[in-house]
Amino acid sequence: MEIFKGAKIVGVSLFLDNPRILIISDLHLGQEESMRDAGFLFPQNQFKELFQNIKQIIKQTSPKTIVINGDLKHEFRKISREEWKQISELLLFLKSKAEVILIKGNHDKILEPLAKSTKVQLIEHFIYKDIYVCHGDKIPKDTDFKKAKCVIIGHEHPAIALKDGVRVEKYKCFLKGTYERKTLIVLPAFNPLTEGTDILKEKLLSPFLDSKKIRNFEVYIYEDKVYYFGKARNLE
């Protein structure tokens, strides 16, 4: 489904048709290990599922450039053994398919050694024409941002909780709205473990978003396919 001209939702990623740029946000590799260390028990198949999802999206889109929009890793203070193994494996695979660019997120404090070992470019933001891609944990001040007409962020992990009788299900979603006269697109977290923030009921994380203005954002829910739900206020 097209979210704006030349950009379509593919799985939980965003694809720019020309010049074939795939944007993926918030993979949080190593989260599975971190949760196990904290005492949570669940099957150890999350990385395999995530990897298969990426392979399928690449097969569908054949990108020339793949942009990882922040929070490639999960741990703040270190690079765990599992993070090093998973990230290296993923980046080497992605490099075999396209040019790979890493945007630094707030979880990526110690990402430089991994970027260097895999020879992948690590930057603060990515710009294509008037489209500006950044993680979304802070408001940029650079000239590229000021000139941009469209901003694409992650960080928030947006989701919507839908109620059917007594049953409540939370779904990852894409958001489309505005920030200071710029079109603002918010991507969901790619990691299947990261359920996300209910944008209408929970505290918002990104400084790009406001709890009152969020009601006017358009919502695109992804489940088995993309569903357009109109304005967020219609879901209250």
N, CA, C and O of each residue as an XYZ file, in Angstrom:
944
protein
N       0.842     -1.201      0.000
C       0.000      0.000      0.000
C       0.882      1.257      0.000
O       1.866      1.334      0.735
N       0.517      2.231     -0.826
C       1.283      3.469     -0.914
C       0.911      4.380      0.254
O      -0.270      4.614      0.513
N       1.929      4.897      0.962
C       1.683      5.799      2.089
C       1.894      7.254      1.665
O       1.268      8.156      2.221
N       2.752      7.481      0.705
C       2.822      8.755     -0.019
C       3.403      8.450     -1.389
O       3.910      7.351     -1.612
N       3.340      9.393     -2.299
C       3.723      9.136     -3.685
C       5.157      8.605     -3.768
O       6.105      9.246     -3.314
N       5.285      7.423     -4.358
C       6.605      6.826     -4.537
C       7.081      6.009     -3.358
O       8.185      5.465     -3.400
N       6.278      5.902     -2.297
C       6.678      5.146     -1.103
C       5.561      4.200     -0.699
O       4.409      4.608     -0.551
N       5.908      2.942     -0.524
C       4.882      1.967     -0.151
C       5.331      1.132      1.045
O       6.521      0.921      1.278
N       4.342      0.671      1.785
C       4.585     -0.189      2.939
C       4.763     -1.619      2.442
O       3.923     -2.148      1.715
N       5.881     -2.238      2.851
C       6.143     -3.635      2.518
C       6.473     -4.342      3.825
O       7.539     -4.119      4.398
N       5.570     -5.190      4.299
C       5.756     -5.777      5.625
C       5.772     -4.670      6.666
O       4.878     -3.824      6.679
N       6.782     -4.661      7.545
C       6.931     -3.557      8.496
C       8.125     -2.682      8.106
O       8.862     -2.190      8.960
N       8.295     -2.502      6.795
C       9.344     -1.629      6.269
C       8.721     -0.655      5.280
O       7.557     -0.789      4.902
N       9.516      0.326      4.867
C       9.063      1.316      3.893
C       9.980      1.253      2.681
O      11.202      1.212      2.823
N       9.394      1.247      1.495
C      10.177      1.126      0.272
C       9.926      2.320     -0.641
O       8.789      2.600     -1.020
N      11.007      3.018     -0.986
C      10.936      4.131     -1.939
C      11.223      3.580     -3.330
O      12.320      3.087     -3.594
N      10.234      3.664     -4.217
C      10.331      3.041     -5.543
C      11.530      3.508     -6.353
O      12.198      2.714     -7.015
N      11.787      4.792     -6.290
C      12.871      5.350     -7.103
C      13.731      6.248     -6.236
O      13.267      7.316     -5.839
N      14.969      5.865     -5.922
C      15.798      4.846     -6.572
C      15.928      3.541     -5.790
O      17.051      3.092     -5.559
N      14.839      2.920     -5.376
C      14.806      1.599     -4.747
C      15.561      1.579     -3.412
O      16.582      0.909     -3.254
N      15.014      2.341     -2.463
C      15.584      2.433     -1.114
C      14.645      1.741     -0.133
O      13.463      2.078     -0.054
N      15.167      0.781      0.608
C      14.400      0.061      1.625
C      14.790      0.597      3.001
O      15.973      0.652      3.337
N      13.798      0.990      3.792
C      14.058      1.570      5.115
C      13.441      0.663      6.184
O      12.243      0.381      6.166
N      14.285      0.217      7.109
C      13.869     -0.672      8.192
C      14.282     -0.033      9.510
O      15.384      0.503      9.620
N      13.414     -0.083     10.500
C      13.705      0.598     11.760
C      13.583     -0.338     12.956
O      12.748     -1.242     12.978
N      14.438     -0.098     13.955
C      14.314     -0.729     15.274
C      14.307     -2.258     15.226
O      13.309     -2.901     15.553
N      15.449     -2.826     14.809
C      15.575     -4.280     14.812
C      15.862     -4.821     16.224
O      15.476     -5.943     16.551
N      16.529     -4.031     17.044
C      16.818     -4.398     18.442
C      17.387     -5.813     18.568
O      16.919     -6.609     19.382
N      18.401     -6.113     17.755
C      19.032     -7.422     17.851
C      19.717     -7.565     19.210
O      20.365     -6.635     19.692
N      19.568     -8.727     19.812
C      20.079     -8.964     21.162
C      19.003     -8.826     22.223
O      19.248     -9.131     23.390
N      17.811     -8.369     21.840
C      16.740     -8.206     22.818
C      16.323     -9.553     23.415
O      15.987     -9.648     24.596
N      16.353    -10.572     22.587
C      15.985    -11.916     23.041
C      16.905    -12.366     24.177
O      16.439    -12.868     25.200
N      18.216    -12.180     23.989
C      19.190    -12.549     25.013
C      18.998    -11.722     26.275
O      19.074    -12.247     27.386
N      18.748    -10.425     26.101
C      18.558     -9.531     27.239
C      17.342     -9.944     28.068
O      17.386     -9.903     29.298
N      16.266    -10.339     27.402
C      15.070    -10.760     28.110
C      15.266    -12.095     28.819
O      14.732    -12.309     29.907
N      16.024    -12.984     28.208
C      16.337    -14.256     28.872
C      17.156    -14.018     30.132
O      16.924    -14.643     31.167
N      18.131    -13.090     30.029
C      18.969    -12.761     31.192
C      18.130    -12.172     32.325
O      18.469    -12.311     33.500
N      17.019    -11.505     31.952
C      16.136    -10.901     32.953
C      15.129    -11.910     33.530
O      14.325    -11.566     34.397
N      15.183    -13.156     33.039
C      14.330    -14.197     33.598
C      13.106    -14.548     32.791
O      12.293    -15.357     33.238
N      12.944    -13.958     31.598
C      11.796    -14.279     30.750
C      12.121    -15.504     29.895
O      13.211    -15.598     29.330
N      11.190    -16.426     29.801
C      11.388    -17.653     29.047
C      10.483    -17.680     27.822
O       9.271    -17.497     27.941
N      11.068    -17.909     26.637
C      10.291    -18.052     25.413
C      11.185    -18.736     24.386
O      12.404    -18.755     24.561
N      10.615    -19.304     23.311
C      11.417    -20.003     22.295
C      12.498    -19.108     21.693
O      12.274    -17.917     21.475
N      13.662    -19.681     21.428
C      14.787    -18.910     20.901
C      14.773    -18.903     19.373
O      15.693    -19.406     18.729
N      13.726    -18.331     18.814
C      13.607    -18.326     17.351
C      13.340    -16.937     16.782
O      13.023    -16.806     15.600
N      13.465    -15.890     17.614
C      13.102    -14.549     17.156
C      14.031    -14.035     16.051
O      13.567    -13.425     15.088
N      15.330    -14.277     16.185
C      16.267    -13.811     15.163
C      16.006    -14.521     13.841
O      16.047    -13.904     12.777
N      15.737    -15.819     13.916
C      15.447    -16.583     12.703
C      14.218    -16.016     11.997
O      14.210    -15.871     10.774
N      13.175    -15.697     12.774
C      11.952    -15.123     12.198
C      12.233    -13.757     11.581
O      11.789    -13.466     10.470
N      12.979    -12.914     12.313
C      13.321    -11.577     11.821
C      14.123    -11.674     10.518
O      13.851    -10.951      9.560
N      15.106    -12.567     10.492
C      15.959    -12.740      9.314
C      15.121    -13.190      8.113
O      15.303    -12.688      7.004
N      14.217    -14.123      8.333
C      13.367    -14.595      7.242
C      12.465    -13.490      6.708
O      12.221    -13.409      5.504
N      11.970    -12.638      7.608
C      11.129    -11.514      7.182
C      11.907    -10.551      6.293
O      11.400    -10.078      5.276
N      13.149    -10.267      6.692
C      13.985     -9.371      5.885
C      14.279     -9.985      4.517
O      14.212     -9.297      3.499
N      14.603    -11.269      4.493
C      14.886    -11.943      3.220
C      13.685    -11.856      2.283
O      13.837    -11.617      1.085
N      12.487    -12.054      2.841
C      11.272    -12.010      2.029
C      11.033    -10.613      1.459
O      10.644    -10.469      0.300
N      11.268     -9.585      2.278
C      11.072     -8.206      1.826
C      12.080     -7.840      0.743
O      11.732     -7.179     -0.236
N      13.321     -8.269      0.915
C      14.349     -8.008     -0.099
C      14.003     -8.708     -1.413
O      14.209     -8.157     -2.494
N      13.480     -9.914     -1.306
C      13.066    -10.650     -2.503
C      11.955     -9.908     -3.237
O      11.931     -9.874     -4.467
N      11.027     -9.310     -2.471
C       9.910     -8.564     -3.062
C      10.344     -7.259     -3.704
O       9.791     -6.854     -4.727
N      11.339     -6.591     -3.104
C      11.650     -5.209     -3.491
C      12.930     -5.039     -4.308
O      13.053     -4.063     -5.048
N      13.882     -5.960     -4.194
C      15.190     -5.845     -4.872
C      15.792     -4.454     -4.693
O      16.028     -3.760     -5.682
N      16.047     -4.029     -3.449
C      16.540     -2.659     -3.215
C      17.983     -2.465     -3.684
O      18.775     -3.406     -3.732
N      18.296     -1.219     -4.027
C      19.682     -0.842     -4.311
C      20.380     -0.369     -3.038
O      21.590     -0.531     -2.881
N      19.594      0.219     -2.132
C      20.110      0.725     -0.860
C      19.203      0.254      0.274
O      17.979      0.298      0.158
N      19.812     -0.195      1.367
C      19.059     -0.589      2.557
C      19.488      0.316      3.701
O      20.664      0.351      4.062
N      18.537      1.047      4.271
C      18.811      1.957      5.385
C      18.231      1.349      6.664
O      17.024      1.124      6.760
N      19.098      1.086      7.643
C      18.646      0.638      8.959
C      18.505      1.891      9.816
O      19.501      2.507     10.193
N      17.270      2.261     10.122
C      17.019      3.561     10.757
C      17.067      3.493     12.293
O      16.069      3.740     12.970
N      18.232      3.159     12.817
C      18.458      3.241     14.258
C      18.035      2.026     15.052
O      17.157      1.262     14.650
N      18.687      1.870     16.193
C      18.442      0.763     17.129
C      18.566     -0.593     16.452
O      17.686     -1.448     16.556
N      19.689     -0.765     15.751
C      20.026     -2.076     15.204
C      20.274     -3.053     16.351
O      19.885     -4.219     16.276
N      20.922     -2.574     17.410
C      21.184     -3.420     18.574
C      20.316     -2.997     19.756
O      19.692     -1.936     19.734
N      20.287     -3.844     20.792
C      19.396     -3.589     21.921
C      20.128     -3.100     23.168
O      19.678     -2.153     23.813
N      21.243     -3.729     23.515
C      21.958     -3.383     24.746
C      22.574     -1.984     24.651
O      23.176     -1.634     23.636
N      22.419     -1.189     25.712
C      22.987      0.165     25.742
C      24.490      0.159     26.026
O      25.253      0.859     25.361
N      24.907     -0.626     27.006
C      26.241     -0.464     27.599
C      27.321     -1.365     27.024
O      28.500     -1.177     27.326
N      26.949     -2.332     26.209
C      27.933     -3.299     25.712
C      27.443     -3.911     24.402
O      26.301     -3.712     23.986
N      28.340     -4.658     23.769
C      27.949     -5.497     22.641
C      27.991     -6.928     23.154
O      29.071     -7.472     23.384
N      26.845     -7.531     23.331
C      26.807     -8.897     23.844
C      27.291     -9.870     22.765
O      27.350     -9.526     21.584
N      27.629    -11.063     23.179
C      28.098    -12.080     22.242
C      27.030    -12.370     21.182
O      27.335    -12.518     19.998
N      25.773    -12.448     21.634
C      24.686    -12.740     20.700
C      24.472    -11.584     19.724
O      24.224    -11.804     18.538
N      24.571    -10.348     20.227
C      24.442     -9.177     19.349
C      25.521     -9.200     18.268
O      25.224     -9.002     17.090
N      26.774     -9.441     18.667
C      27.883     -9.444     17.700
C      27.640    -10.485     16.611
O      27.799    -10.201     15.424
N      27.257    -11.678     17.019
C      27.022    -12.771     16.062
C      25.858    -12.445     15.128
O      25.980    -12.574     13.910
N      24.736    -12.024     15.697
C      23.548    -11.777     14.883
C      23.724    -10.578     13.959
O      23.372    -10.640     12.781
N      24.268     -9.491     14.493
C      24.434     -8.281     13.693
C      25.427     -8.508     12.560
O      25.189     -8.075     11.433
N      26.535     -9.182     12.848
C      27.527     -9.471     11.808
C      26.923    -10.324     10.708
O      27.122    -10.056      9.524
N      26.185    -11.350     11.101
C      25.544    -12.238     10.122
C      24.554    -11.467      9.255
O      24.528    -11.630      8.035
N      23.741    -10.628      9.890
C      22.737     -9.875      9.146
C      23.379     -8.856      8.206
O      23.005     -8.773      7.036
N      24.341     -8.080      8.709
C      24.944     -7.038      7.887
C      25.690     -7.615      6.690
O      25.634     -7.053      5.597
N      26.381     -8.721      6.884
C      27.101     -9.342      5.768
C      26.116     -9.848      4.710
O      26.389     -9.771      3.512
N      24.968    -10.366      5.163
C      23.941    -10.794      4.209
C      23.385     -9.588      3.448
O      23.274     -9.623      2.223
N      23.035     -8.525      4.174
C      22.469     -7.340      3.531
C      23.447     -6.730      2.536
O      23.051     -6.283      1.459
N      24.730     -6.715      2.902
C      25.763     -6.167      2.003
C      25.871     -6.958      0.704
O      26.261     -6.412     -0.328
N      25.526     -8.239      0.753
C      25.575     -9.071     -0.454
C      24.416     -8.754     -1.397
O      24.410     -9.179     -2.552
N      23.428     -7.996     -0.886
C      22.238     -7.690     -1.674
C      22.159     -6.234     -2.128
O      21.570     -5.940     -3.168
N      22.747     -5.322     -1.353
C      22.609     -3.893     -1.653
C      23.636     -3.088     -0.848
O      24.343     -3.625      0.004
N      23.695     -1.793     -1.143
C      24.465     -0.887     -0.290
C      23.726     -0.772      1.045
O      22.502     -0.643      1.072
N      24.471     -0.818      2.147
C      23.851     -0.772      3.472
C      24.319      0.476      4.220
O      25.513      0.769      4.272
N      23.371      1.197      4.790
C      23.663      2.394      5.575
C      23.019      2.248      6.951
O      21.838      1.916      7.057
N      23.797      2.498      8.000
C      23.293      2.443      9.370
C      23.099      3.854      9.902
O      24.019      4.671      9.849
N      21.913      4.144     10.412
C      21.672      5.392     11.129
C      21.736      5.088     12.617
O      21.136      4.120     13.084
N      22.446      5.894     13.344
C      22.661      5.628     14.760
C      21.417      5.971     15.573
O      20.895      7.082     15.484
N      20.943      5.003     16.370
C      19.807      5.216     17.257
C      20.256      5.369     18.695
O      21.448      5.284     18.988
N      19.315      5.592     19.588
C      19.687      5.800     20.993
C      20.184      4.522     21.667
O      20.837      4.599     22.708
N      19.891      3.350     21.101
C      20.420      2.090     21.632
C      21.785      1.746     21.038
O      22.422      0.781     21.462
N      22.234      2.528     20.062
C      23.448      2.183     19.315
C      24.685      2.934     19.800
O      25.500      3.379     18.992
N      24.826      3.075     21.109
C      25.943      3.837     21.668
C      27.293      3.210     21.327
O      28.290      3.915     21.179
N      27.321      1.871     21.201
C      28.594      1.172     20.972
C      28.519      0.376     19.673
O      28.906     -0.792     19.639
N      28.031      0.988     18.624
C      27.865      0.296     17.351
C      29.085      0.407     16.436
O      29.228     -0.379     15.500
N      29.966      1.379     16.698
C      31.100      1.628     15.804
C      31.960      0.394     15.529
O      32.309      0.160     14.372
N      32.321     -0.417     16.551
C      33.157     -1.603     16.258
C      32.504     -2.564     15.284
O      33.180     -3.138     14.430
N      31.189     -2.749     15.403
C      30.482     -3.642     14.481
C      30.419     -3.058     13.076
O      30.609     -3.770     12.091
N      30.152     -1.757     12.991
C      30.106     -1.097     11.679
C      31.469     -1.187     10.997
O      31.558     -1.423      9.792
N      32.524     -0.997     11.781
C      33.882     -1.041     11.231
C      34.250     -2.447     10.774
O      34.834     -2.623      9.705
N      33.906     -3.453     11.588
C      34.283     -4.834     11.263
C      33.556     -5.343     10.018
O      34.080     -6.191      9.296
N      32.353     -4.828      9.765
C      31.592     -5.253      8.583
C      31.700     -4.248      7.433
O      31.132     -4.461      6.362
N      32.430     -3.154      7.662
C      32.654     -2.116      6.655
C      31.337     -1.523      6.141
O      31.107     -1.403      4.938
N      30.479     -1.157      7.111
C      29.203     -0.527      6.796
C      29.224      0.911      7.315
O      29.705      1.171      8.418
N      28.702      1.835      6.520
C      28.695      3.255      6.883
C      27.731      3.522      8.031
O      26.578      3.093      7.991
N      28.207      4.238      9.065
C      27.398      4.611     10.221
C      27.261      6.131     10.245
O      28.262      6.842     10.333
N      26.012      6.640     10.167
C      25.782      8.081     10.072
C      24.639      8.497     11.002
O      23.949      7.652     11.572
N      24.452      9.810     11.143
C      23.392     10.347     12.004
C      22.052     10.455     11.282
O      20.998     10.339     11.906
N      22.092     10.679      9.968
C      20.860     10.770      9.190
C      21.158     10.453      7.732
O      22.312     10.453      7.306
N      20.105     10.184      6.979
C      20.219      9.888      5.551
C      19.285     10.830      4.807
O      18.152     11.054      5.232
N      19.761     11.378      3.702
C      18.955     12.322      2.937
C      18.860     11.858      1.488
O      19.867     11.489      0.884
N      17.670     11.875      0.940
C      17.470     11.632     -0.487
C      16.506     12.698     -1.000
O      15.332     12.721     -0.632
N      17.020     13.576     -1.852
C      16.252     14.716     -2.354
C      15.670     15.484     -1.162
O      16.428     16.010     -0.346
N      14.336     15.560     -1.045
C      13.742     16.313      0.065
C      13.227     15.385      1.172
O      12.419     15.795      2.005
N      13.701     14.131      1.173
C      13.319     13.155      2.204
C      14.463     12.980      3.190
O      15.598     12.704      2.804
N      14.154     13.143      4.446
C      15.166     13.090      5.520
C      14.831     11.918      6.433
O      13.720     11.833      6.956
N      15.788     11.014      6.625
C      15.570      9.834      7.464
C      16.462      9.932      8.704
O      17.681     10.052      8.585
N      15.861      9.881      9.880
C      16.614      9.887     11.133
C      15.888      9.003     12.142
O      14.731      8.637     11.932
N      16.563      8.661     13.228
C      15.969      7.700     14.163
C      14.722      8.254     14.844
O      13.725      7.543     14.972
N      14.762      9.512     15.283
C      13.575     10.116     15.878
C      13.631     10.312     17.372
O      12.641     10.726     17.975
N      14.777     10.023     17.994
C      14.896     10.210     19.447
C      15.253     11.647     19.807
O      15.210     12.021     20.979
N      15.609     12.463     18.800
C      15.911     13.879     19.023
C      15.590     14.651     17.747
O      15.546     14.079     16.658
N      15.368     15.947     17.893
C      15.054     16.804     16.743
C      16.365     17.313     16.141
O      17.131     17.988     16.829
N      16.636     17.006     14.881
C      17.872     17.475     14.243
C      17.881     18.998     14.066
O      16.832     19.642     14.044
N      19.071     19.545     13.943
C      19.230     20.989     13.753
C      19.969     21.332     12.459
O      20.181     22.509     12.167
N      20.360     20.329     11.685
C      21.200     20.571     10.515
C      20.409     21.157      9.345
O      19.178     21.166      9.350
N      21.131     21.636      8.364
C      20.534     22.292      7.195
C      19.675     21.337      6.380
O      18.616     21.724      5.885
N      20.125     20.087      6.234
C      19.354     19.100      5.484
C      17.955     18.938      6.073
O      16.968     18.846      5.343
N      17.887     18.906      7.394
C      16.595     18.745      8.058
C      15.697     19.964      7.813
O      14.503     19.824      7.549
N      16.275     21.133      7.901
C      15.495     22.358      7.699
C      14.916     22.435      6.289
O      13.824     22.967      6.091
N      15.652     21.903      5.305
C      15.204     21.957      3.912
C      14.226     20.825      3.565
O      13.486     20.928      2.587
N      14.220     19.774      4.342
C      13.435     18.583      4.011
C      11.937     18.859      4.025
O      11.450     19.667      4.815
N      11.216     18.180      3.141
C       9.757     18.282      3.085
C       9.093     17.058      3.704
O       7.924     17.099      4.086
N       9.849     15.976      3.796
C       9.328     14.734      4.384
C      10.373     14.162      5.336
O      11.553     14.088      4.993
N       9.944     13.759      6.528
C      10.834     13.176      7.528
C      10.323     11.776      7.877
O       9.134     11.583      8.133
N      11.236     10.809      7.883
C      10.895      9.428      8.216
C      11.649      9.044      9.476
O      12.875      9.141      9.519
N      10.925      8.606     10.507
C      11.557      8.249     11.783
C      11.113      6.853     12.241
O      10.168      6.271     11.710
N      11.828      6.346     13.239
C      11.451      5.136     13.958
C      11.300      5.512     15.423
O      10.579      6.453     15.755
N      11.978      4.779     16.299
C      12.094      5.074     17.721
C      10.811      4.883     18.522
O      10.850      4.317     19.614
N       9.689      5.338     18.006
C       8.455      5.323     18.782
C       7.858      3.923     18.943
O       7.186      3.645     19.936
N       8.106      3.039     17.964
C       7.465      1.715     17.940
C       5.931      1.856     18.002
O       5.308      1.271     18.888
N       5.316      2.608     17.096
C       3.877      2.878     17.209
C       3.021      1.625     17.069
O       3.321      0.720     16.291
N       1.949      1.606     17.848
C       0.985      0.504     17.808
C      -0.388      1.042     18.194
O      -0.512      2.131     18.754
N      -1.401      0.263     17.887
C      -2.785      0.598     18.238
C      -3.425     -0.632     18.879
O      -3.289     -1.750     18.381
N      -4.123     -0.408     19.990
C      -4.859     -1.498     20.637
C      -6.309     -1.457     20.173
O      -6.989     -0.443     20.333
N      -6.778     -2.548     19.605
C      -8.157     -2.645     19.135
C      -8.928     -3.614     20.022
O      -8.431     -4.687     20.364
N     -10.139     -3.230     20.389
C     -10.945     -4.022     21.307
C     -12.130     -4.653     20.582
O     -12.833     -3.993     19.816
N     -12.336     -5.933     20.838
C     -13.492     -6.656     20.302
C     -14.136     -7.398     21.463
O     -13.696     -8.489     21.825
N     -15.171     -6.814     22.043
C     -15.764     -7.370     23.262
C     -14.788     -7.215     24.419
O     -14.348     -6.105     24.720
N     -14.452     -8.313     25.062
C     -13.485     -8.257     26.172
C     -12.057     -8.459     25.674
O     -11.101     -8.297     26.432
N     -11.918     -8.806     24.425
C     -10.592     -9.100     23.866
C      -9.930     -7.826     23.338
O     -10.548     -7.058     22.602
N      -8.673     -7.610     23.719
C      -7.905     -6.462     23.237
C      -6.633     -6.968     22.564
O      -5.879     -7.737     23.160
N      -6.393     -6.545     21.332
C      -5.189     -6.929     20.590
C      -4.424     -5.672     20.195
O      -5.017     -4.689     19.750
N      -3.111     -5.710     20.361
C      -2.273     -4.575     19.965
C      -1.609     -4.902     18.629
O      -1.073     -5.993     18.433
N      -1.655     -3.923     17.707
C      -1.105     -4.122     16.371
C      -0.074     -3.032     16.048
O      -0.289     -1.857     16.342
N       1.024     -3.430     15.452
C       2.006     -2.463     14.976
C       1.370     -1.620     13.873
O       0.524     -2.097     13.118
N       1.793     -0.363     13.796
C       1.216      0.493     12.759
C       2.227      1.520     12.251
O       3.198      1.858     12.928
N       1.967      1.995     11.058
C       2.668      3.143     10.478
C       1.803      4.375     10.730
O       0.575      4.293     10.750
N       2.453      5.503     10.919
C       1.736      6.761     11.117
C       2.146      7.765     10.042
O       3.303      7.820      9.626
N       1.167      8.558      9.604
C       1.446      9.647      8.671
C       0.782     10.908      9.182
O      -0.435     10.959      9.365
N       1.603     11.933      9.412
C       1.071     13.205      9.890
C       2.000     14.324      9.481
O       2.627     14.261      8.424
N       2.092     15.346     10.307
C       2.974     16.476     10.004
C       3.781     16.875     11.231
O       3.384     16.655     12.375
N       4.938     17.474     10.938
C       5.756     18.097     11.974
C       6.307     19.383     11.378
O       7.118     19.351     10.453
N       5.867     20.506     11.909
C       6.313     21.827     11.427
C       6.274     21.920      9.906
O       7.275     22.244      9.267
N       5.114     21.632      9.338
C       4.837     21.733      7.903
C       5.558     20.688      7.062
O       5.513     20.752      5.833
N       6.204     19.753      7.684
C       6.830     18.642      6.975
C       5.948     17.401      7.116
O       5.347     17.189      8.170
N       5.863     16.583      6.070
C       5.197     15.295      6.204
C       6.044     14.420      7.124
O       7.257     14.318      6.946
N       5.411     13.799      8.095
C       6.122     12.940      9.048
C       5.594     11.516      8.943
O       4.397     11.273      9.098
N       6.497     10.581      8.680
C       6.166      9.161      8.617
C       6.860      8.463      9.786
O       8.065      8.622      9.977
N       6.106      7.694     10.564
C       6.664      6.967     11.704
C       6.564      5.473     11.422
O       5.476      4.946     11.189
N       7.723      4.790     11.446
C       7.779      3.366     11.153
C       7.649      2.537     12.428
O       8.138      2.946     13.481
N       6.996      1.377     12.349
C       6.952      0.475     13.507
C       8.276     -0.250     13.689
O       9.125     -0.236     12.798
N       8.451     -0.883     14.841
C       9.660     -1.676     15.102
C       9.622     -2.947     14.265
O       8.588     -3.607     14.164
N      10.761     -3.281     13.668
C      10.837     -4.489     12.842
C      10.914     -5.750     13.706
O      10.434     -6.809     13.303
N      11.517     -5.637     14.897
C      11.682     -6.802     15.767
C      10.307     -7.337     16.197
O       9.490     -6.577     16.717
N      10.038     -8.646     15.984
C       8.732     -9.197     16.361
C       8.470     -9.166     17.868
O       7.314     -9.218     18.288
N       9.532     -9.081     18.696
C       9.354     -9.014     20.147
C       8.887     -7.644     20.621
O       8.284     -7.527     21.687
N       9.164     -6.605     19.831
C       8.855     -5.235     20.227
C       7.426     -4.911     19.828
O       7.153     -4.532     18.689
N       6.514     -5.067     20.790
C       5.086     -4.905     20.515
C       4.745     -3.459     20.178
O       4.002     -3.203     19.231
N       5.288     -2.500     20.955
C       5.105     -1.097     20.632
C       4.271     -0.314     21.629
O       3.692     -0.869     22.563
N       4.226      0.994     21.405
C       3.505      1.946     22.244
C       2.115      2.197     21.681
O       1.982      2.583     20.520
N       1.080      1.986     22.484
C      -0.272      2.347     22.062
C      -0.340      3.871     22.015
O      -0.361      4.528     23.055
N      -0.374      4.422     20.823
C      -0.220      5.871     20.650
C      -1.358      6.685     21.254
O      -1.206      7.885     21.484
N      -2.490      6.045     21.511
C      -3.632      6.771     22.074
C      -3.750      6.632     23.590
O      -4.528      7.351     24.217
N      -2.983      5.714     24.185
C      -3.151      5.456     25.611
C      -1.860      5.515     26.421
O      -1.903      5.672     27.642
N      -0.715      5.391     25.757
C       0.553      5.346     26.475
C       1.397      6.583     26.186
O       1.168      7.299     25.211
N       2.366      6.815     27.045
C       3.245      7.972     26.891
C       4.092      7.836     25.642
O       4.707      6.794     25.414
N       4.127      8.887     24.827
C       4.889      8.869     23.587
C       6.369      9.105     23.863
O       6.731      9.832     24.788
N       7.226      8.476     23.044
C       8.669      8.528     23.262
C       9.367      9.611     22.436
O      10.283     10.271     22.926
N       8.940      9.793     21.199
C       9.668     10.680     20.287
C       9.274     12.145     20.472
O       8.090     12.451     20.614
N      10.254     13.056     20.471
C       9.944     14.487     20.562
C       9.240     15.014     19.308
O       8.754     16.145     19.307
N       9.180     14.218     18.254
C       8.442     14.604     17.052
C       6.931     14.507     17.261
O       6.155     15.095     16.509
N       6.522     13.763     18.287
C       5.104     13.450     18.459
C       4.524     14.102     19.697
O       5.197     14.246     20.718
N       3.263     14.494     19.590
C       2.538     15.153     20.667
C       1.240     14.371     20.912
O       0.564     13.977     19.962
N       0.898     14.151     22.169
C      -0.260     13.308     22.504
C      -1.582     13.877     21.999
O      -2.533     13.125     21.783
N      -1.657     15.191     21.807
C      -2.880     15.794     21.274
C      -2.890     15.744     19.745
O      -3.897     15.379     19.139
N      -1.776     16.110     19.132
C      -1.713     16.144     17.671
C      -1.737     14.748     17.061
O      -2.124     14.584     15.904
N      -1.324     13.735     17.834
C      -1.269     12.374     17.304
C      -2.644     11.896     16.846
O      -2.739     11.019     15.988
N      -3.701     12.459     17.405
C      -5.065     12.062     17.049
C      -5.393     12.374     15.586
O      -6.301     11.781     15.003
N      -4.642     13.315     15.002
C      -4.875     13.689     13.608
C      -3.986     12.939     12.628
O      -4.064     13.164     11.420
N      -3.137     12.044     13.141
C      -2.280     11.251     12.265
C      -3.106     10.129     11.619
O      -4.035      9.594     12.224
N      -2.744      9.791     10.387
C      -3.359      8.656      9.713
C      -2.671      7.366     10.164
O      -1.460      7.337     10.383
N      -3.458      6.311     10.297
C      -2.968      5.043     10.832
C      -3.060      3.942      9.776
O      -4.108      3.728      9.166
N      -1.944      3.256      9.577
C      -1.883      2.102      8.683
C      -1.444      0.906      9.525
O      -0.284      0.822      9.929
N      -2.356     -0.005      9.786
C      -2.057     -1.165     10.627
C      -1.557     -2.308      9.751
O      -2.110     -2.602      8.691
N      -0.479     -2.945     10.239
C       0.039     -4.109      9.508
C      -0.225     -5.377     10.298
O       0.164     -5.490     11.461
N      -0.894     -6.336      9.656
C      -1.081     -7.666     10.246
C      -0.739     -8.672      9.150
O       0.442     -8.852      8.854
N      -1.699     -9.322      8.548
C      -1.425    -10.192      7.403
C      -1.225     -9.362      6.135
O      -0.602     -9.811      5.173
N      -1.763     -8.146      6.154
C      -1.559     -7.167      5.092
C      -1.743     -5.789      5.714
O      -1.909     -5.677      6.928
N      -1.714     -4.739      4.894
C      -1.848     -3.376      5.419
C      -3.319     -2.970      5.395
O      -4.019     -3.161      4.401
N      -3.771     -2.401      6.523
C      -5.145     -1.913      6.634
C      -5.106     -0.421      6.950
O      -4.463     -0.001      7.913
N      -5.795      0.377      6.137
C      -5.861      1.819      6.383
C      -7.051      2.116      7.289
O      -8.184      1.755      6.971
N      -6.790      2.782      8.433
C      -7.827      3.049      9.418
C      -8.204      4.525      9.522
O      -8.964      4.909     10.411
N      -7.675      5.359      8.615
C      -8.002      6.774      8.685
C      -7.314      7.448      9.868
O      -6.244      7.014     10.295
N      -7.917      8.494     10.390
C      -7.326      9.257     11.503
C      -7.332      8.453     12.801
O      -8.248      7.675     13.072
N      -6.292      8.663     13.587
C      -6.172      7.949     14.867
C      -7.367      8.223     15.776
O      -7.785      7.350     16.536
N      -7.921      9.444     15.698
C      -9.045      9.795     16.579
C     -10.277      8.912     16.334
O     -11.133      8.774     17.208
N     -10.356      8.319     15.135
C     -11.477      7.441     14.835
C     -11.397      6.123     15.608
O     -12.377      5.382     15.683
N     -10.242      5.842     16.175
C     -10.025      4.575     16.877
C     -10.149      4.727     18.388
O     -10.007      3.743     19.114
N     -10.408      5.927     18.873
C     -10.511      6.145     20.311
C     -11.770      5.476     20.863
O     -12.032      5.549     22.063
